[in-house]
Amino acid sequence: LTSAIVVGGAVGGLAAARALAACGVEVTVLERRPPGQAEGAGLLLYPPAAQALVRLDALDAFRARSVALTGIATYDQRGRVLNEFDATGFESKYGHPLAGVHRADLMAALAVEVRRGVEVTDVAVGDQARARTPQGWLAADLLVGADGIRSRVREALGLGAEPRRSGWVAWRGITDAPAGFDATTAGVVVGRGRHGGWVPVADGRVYWFLTGNAGETAIPDAIERWATPLPQLIAATPSETLLLNELADRDPDARWGRGPVTLVGDAAHAMLPSLAQGANQALEDAAVLLAEMTARGPSEAAFRAYERRRAARTARIVRLSRQVMPVFQWRRAPARGLRGRLLAIPQRFTDRQGEWLYRGGL
Ligand SMILES: Cc1cc2nc3c(=O)[nH]c(=O)nc-3n(C[C@H](O)[C@H](O)[C@H](O)COP(=O)(O)OP(=O)(O)OC[C@H]3O[C@@H](n4cnc5c(N)ncnc54)[C@H](O)[C@@H]3O)c2cc1C
């Protein structure tokens, strides 16, 4: 029996573990976070992620824990609608709707057993892969690093490339939807030098986010005047449950593995959240990994084939996310005016540009 260690038990790690298990591999998932810690935020998932969940045999569990969305409305801070992105055609065009999901619900849908509270501090690559834990070294035939943007596995492989700090941060929270809230549409608000938004998730809850500048620790009072649901969502969220993260990405690599080791998710291709694609790409990674392991057997050859198939698409998304992010953060009036005009371009003219992203690369 082939054995594998997966380092990191979040979206990428669980999806990769499912792919390995589907190929008959005996998998051990190691996650440094202790048991019982809440999984903070929500996610917007596009049709290719749902296609990946079909391959991973987790679509029904996902559907039961997520909500189908009709689109994304973009507002300015005065509440004027700048753009209404209609996603009602997604299901007929791409087979699946746009969806909102709590990260914890997506992880529950992936249903993989995880050894929590185990931090991997080093990885050694030889005929086998070995992971150092506080309990000693563990060995396996294969190892997948799914340990996020500051990946230890990546570092141990000598792949380098420090994350690139963007100078921005984001707060995230989850709260119950207020009375009268439209729970079928996601929202984005582009303000002066920052943006925010919300995504309805299951059980009448809403995930929201707001960006800021590095060094900011408190949400500025001025947000209260944004004439959209965002201030109400922020006010309803207990402050001790808020997440605050620096936003960073990494220059794309042509490949991200060596010997019996590969990477998935943010460890492989960290990106800024402007296109809401990080978790989507982690799921696509796992589906392609599964396809290559099915074709070649769970092996180094399958890992290299997976990396080759994923490099171009993920690099394109990393670069595009980096280009789009500053536009959402524009501060000065002329730039905001230009942004408003760009957002006013009718969807029939912009739809074809999104095809490659929404149709997927599986
Ligand atoms: C503001 C914001 C909004 C976003 N919105 C979206 C969205 O709408 N849609 C979308 O697709 N993506 C979105 N993303 C991106 C998405 O959250 C990430 O891309 C995704 O979570 C990456 O998953 P991952 O499993 O690769 O890494 P992570 O979620 O970072 O998980 C890595 C896991 O590895 C564990 N770990 C780390 N080091 C070790 C170690 N040494 N030993 C053991 N365990 C370790 C960590 O504890 C963690 O659980 C957003 C990100 C941000 C910041």
The ligand as an SDF file (V2000), in Angstrom:
LIG
                    3D

 53 58  0  0  0  0  0  0  0  0999 V2000
   -9.7890   38.2920    2.7840 C   0  0  0  0  0  0  0  0  0  0  0  0
   -9.7310   36.9800    2.0350 C   0  0  0  0  0  0  0  0  0  0  0  0
  -10.8420   36.5640    1.2990 C   0  0  0  0  0  0  0  0  0  0  0  0
  -10.7980   35.3830    0.5500 C   0  0  0  0  0  0  0  0  0  0  0  0
  -11.8920   35.0220   -0.1590 N   0  0  0  0  0  0  0  0  0  0  0  0
  -11.8490   33.9100   -0.9410 C   0  0  0  0  0  0  0  0  0  0  0  0
  -12.9780   33.4960   -1.6920 C   0  0  0  0  0  0  0  0  0  0  0  0
  -14.0380   34.1140   -1.6490 O   0  0  0  0  0  0  0  0  0  0  0  0
  -12.8450   32.3860   -2.4820 N   0  0  0  0  0  0  0  0  0  0  0  0
  -11.6940   31.6670   -2.5430 C   0  0  0  0  0  0  0  0  0  0  0  0
  -11.6120   30.6890   -3.2810 O   0  0  0  0  0  0  0  0  0  0  0  0
  -10.6260   32.0090   -1.8030 N   0  0  0  0  0  0  0  0  0  0  0  0
  -10.6710   33.1120   -1.0030 C   0  0  0  0  0  0  0  0  0  0  0  0
   -9.5930   33.4400   -0.2340 N   0  0  0  0  0  0  0  0  0  0  0  0
   -8.3750   32.6110   -0.3040 C   0  0  0  0  0  0  0  0  0  0  0  0
   -8.5060   31.3440    0.5080 C   0  0  0  0  0  0  0  0  0  0  0  0
   -8.8450   31.6360    1.8460 O   0  0  0  0  0  0  0  0  0  0  0  0
   -7.1710   30.5830    0.4890 C   0  0  0  0  0  0  0  0  0  0  0  0
   -6.6400   30.5670   -0.7970 O   0  0  0  0  0  0  0  0  0  0  0  0
   -7.3920   29.1610    0.9220 C   0  0  0  0  0  0  0  0  0  0  0  0
   -7.8890   29.1290    2.2300 O   0  0  0  0  0  0  0  0  0  0  0  0
   -6.0800   28.3840    0.8420 C   0  0  0  0  0  0  0  0  0  0  0  0
   -6.2650   27.1210    1.3980 O   0  0  0  0  0  0  0  0  0  0  0  0
   -5.0110   26.2320    1.7810 P   0  0  0  0  0  0  0  0  0  0  0  0
   -5.5810   24.9890    2.3400 O   0  0  0  0  0  0  0  0  0  0  0  0
   -4.1060   26.1560    0.6120 O   0  0  0  0  0  0  0  0  0  0  0  0
   -4.1980   27.0610    2.8540 O   0  0  0  0  0  0  0  0  0  0  0  0
   -4.6320   27.5830    4.3330 P   0  0  0  0  0  0  0  0  0  0  0  0
   -6.0940   27.8770    4.3840 O   0  0  0  0  0  0  0  0  0  0  0  0
   -3.6790   28.6600    4.6730 O   0  0  0  0  0  0  0  0  0  0  0  0
   -4.3570   26.3260    5.2330 O   0  0  0  0  0  0  0  0  0  0  0  0
   -3.0930   25.8830    5.5890 C   0  0  0  0  0  0  0  0  0  0  0  0
   -3.2580   24.9730    6.7810 C   0  0  0  0  0  0  0  0  0  0  0  0
   -1.9910   24.4180    7.1120 O   0  0  0  0  0  0  0  0  0  0  0  0
   -1.7810   24.5140    8.4960 C   0  0  0  0  0  0  0  0  0  0  0  0
   -0.3270   24.5680    8.6970 N   0  0  0  0  0  0  0  0  0  0  0  0
    0.5030   25.5840    8.3330 C   0  0  0  0  0  0  0  0  0  0  0  0
    1.7800   25.2800    8.6240 N   0  0  0  0  0  0  0  0  0  0  0  0
    1.7560   24.0320    9.1840 C   0  0  0  0  0  0  0  0  0  0  0  0
    2.7750   23.1700    9.6920 C   0  0  0  0  0  0  0  0  0  0  0  0
    4.0650   23.5470    9.6700 N   0  0  0  0  0  0  0  0  0  0  0  0
    2.4160   21.9630   10.1990 N   0  0  0  0  0  0  0  0  0  0  0  0
    1.0920   21.5930   10.2080 C   0  0  0  0  0  0  0  0  0  0  0  0
    0.0980   22.3710    9.7460 N   0  0  0  0  0  0  0  0  0  0  0  0
    0.4230   23.5730    9.2270 C   0  0  0  0  0  0  0  0  0  0  0  0
   -2.4930   25.7750    8.9090 C   0  0  0  0  0  0  0  0  0  0  0  0
   -2.8130   25.7910   10.2840 O   0  0  0  0  0  0  0  0  0  0  0  0
   -3.7380   25.7250    8.0200 C   0  0  0  0  0  0  0  0  0  0  0  0
   -4.8000   25.0140    8.6210 O   0  0  0  0  0  0  0  0  0  0  0  0
   -9.6120   34.5910    0.5530 C   0  0  0  0  0  0  0  0  0  0  0  0
   -8.5170   34.9850    1.3200 C   0  0  0  0  0  0  0  0  0  0  0  0
   -8.5640   36.1530    2.0590 C   0  0  0  0  0  0  0  0  0  0  0  0
   -7.3610   36.5650    2.8620 C   0  0  0  0  0  0  0  0  0  0  0  0
  1  2  1  0
  2  3  1  0
  2 52  2  0
  3  4  2  0
  4  5  1  0
  4 50  1  0
  5  6  2  0
  6  7  1  0
  6 13  1  0
  7  8  2  0
  7  9  1  0
  9 10  1  0
 10 11  2  0
 10 12  1  0
 12 13  2  0
 13 14  1  0
 14 15  1  0
 14 50  1  0
 15 16  1  0
 16 17  1  0
 16 18  1  0
 18 19  1  0
 18 20  1  0
 20 21  1  0
 20 22  1  0
 22 23  1  0
 23 24  1  0
 24 25  2  0
 24 26  1  0
 24 27  1  0
 27 28  1  0
 28 29  2  0
 28 30  1  0
 28 31  1  0
 31 32  1  0
 32 33  1  0
 33 34  1  0
 33 48  1  0
 34 35  1  0
 35 36  1  0
 35 46  1  0
 36 37  1  0
 36 45  1  0
 37 38  2  0
 38 39  1  0
 39 40  1  0
 39 45  2  0
 40 41  1  0
 40 42  2  0
 42 43  1  0
 43 44  2  0
 44 45  1  0
 46 47  1  0
 46 48  1  0
 48 49  1  0
 50 51  2  0
 51 52  1  0
 52 53  1  0
M  END
$$$$
